[in-house]
Amino acid sequence: MPDPHDPHALAVAADAGDADAAHRLAVLTAIGLGLPQDWRAALERLTHAAELGHATAGRQLALLSGGAGIDMAAWLNPPAPRMLSQGPAILAIEGFLAGTICDWLKDRAEGMAEPALVYDPETGEGRRESVRTNAAAQFALERMDVVLAVVRERIARAAGLPVPGLEWTQVLHYAVGQTFDWHVDWLDPALPGYAADLAARGQRIATCLVFLNDDFEGGETAFEAGSLRHRGRKGDALLWANTLPDGSIDRRTRHAGLPPTTGEKWVLSQWLRGRAPIG
Ligand SMILES: O=C(O)CCC(=O)C(=O)O
């Protein structure tokens, strides 16, 4: 495949019959990287990839259509949220994703999941920590597909934040006893190690979780504030603001992914900034 970030080279390769190039071009068009974002063109390119025999393009089209033609307006109009807490602002969105989409994301994450890391402000890299014993699959650009691009746009619409501000999506996996212990998602502006990242990308304004299964016990998402414990059904979302309306951090958002007591928990985790990285 040609340079996977070069839409022109990908278009030439796709026209010459390269199914992977056609799929990558569909993804770049869906997320607007290197060319204008355009859902109609993205779906046409995904259809082209399917015609060329791409391994998953046909399945992605079927998932997005749900058997009735792809209704992008519906995809980009998520269900209304229900407020669980006003301060901190925590919202539940029932029926955010269909079960088939949850299965797709979970199946893709299986086999990709690695021990989850925490952000090290000294190095700017991830590091292993006892606070996080679960596993995570990170969907950086090379692992992105059009289904995930649509899900990301739906999350951005639900949060009212721009798609370019979304960090790479993660799917978290918890076996029995594994946890993402008490933590906050905002980056502490008082720590010098976060300064460059905050200047480039801004604060993590919101977090969105989508529960990809529900056949486990325990495993609630817990907030210290109000002793809130939440477990969504498969396909439900949980969205909260890590910042206050004036942009400052909301210290009341300390939360944890509690350990499942039976079964395994799979959850999509999306951290949302306010803008694309600068520089
Ligand atoms: O898995 C959970 O319920 C919590 C995940 C979490 O804390 C996070 O993604 O920041």
The ligand as an ORCA input file, in Angstrom:
! r2SCAN-3c Opt
* xyz 0 1
  O     -14.235      1.245     32.822
  C     -14.779      2.116     33.472
  O     -15.903      1.969     33.948
  C     -14.058      3.412     33.721
  C     -13.099      3.794     32.626
  C     -12.358      5.047     32.964
  O     -12.235      5.403     34.093
  C     -11.767      5.889     31.913
  O     -11.772      5.489     30.742
  O     -11.286      6.986     32.256
*
